[in-house]
Amino acid sequence: MKYIDEFNDPQLARRLLDEIRATATRPWALMEVCGGQTHSIIRHGIDQLLPEQVELIHGPGCPVCVTPLEVIDKALEIAARPGVIFCSFGDMLRVPGTDRDLFRVKGEGGDVRVVYSPLDALELARRNPDREVVFFAIGFETTAPANAMAVHQARRLGLTNFSLLVSHVRVPPAVEAIMTAPECRVQGFLAAGHVCSVMGMAEYPELAERFRVPMVVTGFEPLDILEGIRRAVRQLERGEHRVENAYPRAVREEGNPAAVRMIEEVFEVTDRSWRGIGRIPASGWRLTDAFRAYDAEHRFDVSGIRTEEPAECRAGEVLQGLIKPTECAAFGTTCTPRTPLGATMVSSEGACAAYYLYRRMNAPAPQAGGTAQQEVTPVV
C-alpha cells in the first residue's frame, strides 16, 4: 500500500542504520516528542538497532498522558451527573482519576459514550435537546481544529446543550520547558509530524537557535523515524542546529492555514498544567470569551476541583524523559494495564503501555553514551 509498505522496507532500514552508524562518532541523546513515534520505535525495536552512541529519550508526546489529574476528576464529576451524556475518545475511559475512571462511572449508571469525532457528540446534542452533551476535548494541536469546528457549528446551529471540557496543550512551550529543566540531557528533537501538518514549522526555528538543538520534523513509519534520526545526528556531528522537514509528504512550511484560522477564532492561549510535570506558561488553549458559553468547566461549576498526583506513580519523570518506564518500581507489578497508576500505562500512545505491550519488561539501563545494545532483527 502506497505510503505504508514503502516506508517499512527492511533493506532501506539497514541502509539508514548503516548511515547513522557511520555518522555518529560520539554520544548523542535525541527526544521524540510524539507518543505515536514512541510506540513505533518500541514496536519495531528501532532504539535497540541504533548504534550505542545514539540514545532515544521518550518525551511528553501523549495527549492522554499529559491531561492533568484534576481535569480527569472534573470529567468524572460531570459524567456522573444526571441528564448528562459525556462523550470521549476511547483511550480516555481507562485513565485513572483520584478514585475511579470513566469506565467505573459508566458502570455506576453514568451515560458515558465513545465517539470518533467531536461532530458525533454534536449530533448527539442535536438529537437529544433535553440532555446536556459534553465532549472531552483533549490533545495537542492536531485535534484542536476539529474541536474548534464543533463549537463553531454548535453556535451556528443554535445548540445550547453542547459544551467542551477543554484540556488542549501546545508542543513548543513544552519543548522550552524540557530544555530549561536542570536535568535535561536532550541534544536534538524529532518533532511531531502531525502537529506540524496543522501548525506548520514557524515556531521551531527560534527554539532551535536559542537552545542550539537540531529539530527534525519526522513521520511515524520506521523509515520516517530512521531518516529523522539520521538527519538529527548529521546536524549534531556538524555542529548545526536547524529545523528540517523530513516529512514533506504531510507537512508544509505554513501548515494548514484554514485549520489555524479556526483554532484562533475559537481558542486563546493560556497557561496549562501537564500531568506529572506541572504548570507550563502559555502551553494550552481555552475557549475565547465569544465561545465561553460552551465551556463545560464553567457550565458545570467544576473549576474548583484540585488534586494531587499519587506519589507511587513516576509517570511525570517518564513524560519528561528523565527515566525509562522500566526504571519505575511499580512498572509491571502494581502498575499494569488492568491496574494502572497513571495514564502512561493505558493510553494507546503512552510510553509505559508501549514497553508493557511489546514486552520490554526488563530493558537494560542506558549505558554512558547511549542505549545498551541487544541483537535484534529489524521488524519493519
Secondary structure as UniProt FT lines:
FT   TURN            2..4
FT   HELIX           5..7
FT   HELIX           10..23
FT   STRAND          28..32
FT   HELIX           35..44
FT   HELIX           46..49
FT   TURN            52..53
FT   STRAND          54..58
FT   HELIX           63..66
FT   HELIX           69..79
FT   TURN            82..83
FT   STRAND          84..88
FT   HELIX           90..92
FT   TURN            93..94
FT   HELIX           102..107
FT   TURN            108..109
FT   STRAND          111..114
FT   HELIX           118..127
FT   TURN            129..130
FT   STRAND          132..139
FT   TURN            141..143
FT   HELIX           144..157
FT   STRAND          162..169
FT   HELIX           171..180
FT   TURN            182..183
FT   STRAND          188..192
FT   HELIX           193..199
FT   TURN            202..203
FT   HELIX           204..211
FT   STRAND          215..218
FT   HELIX           222..238
FT   STRAND          243..245
FT   TURN            248..250
FT   TURN            253..254
FT   HELIX           257..266
FT   STRAND          267..274
FT   TURN            275..277
FT   STRAND          278..287
FT   HELIX           289..294
FT   HELIX           296..299
FT   TURN            300..301
FT   TURN            303..304
FT   TURN            311..312
FT   HELIX           315..319
FT   TURN            320..321
FT   HELIX           325..327
FT   TURN            329..330
FT   TURN            332..334
FT   HELIX           343..345
FT   TURN            348..349
FT   HELIX           351..357
FT   TURN            358..359
FT   TURN            361..362
FT   TURN            368..369
//
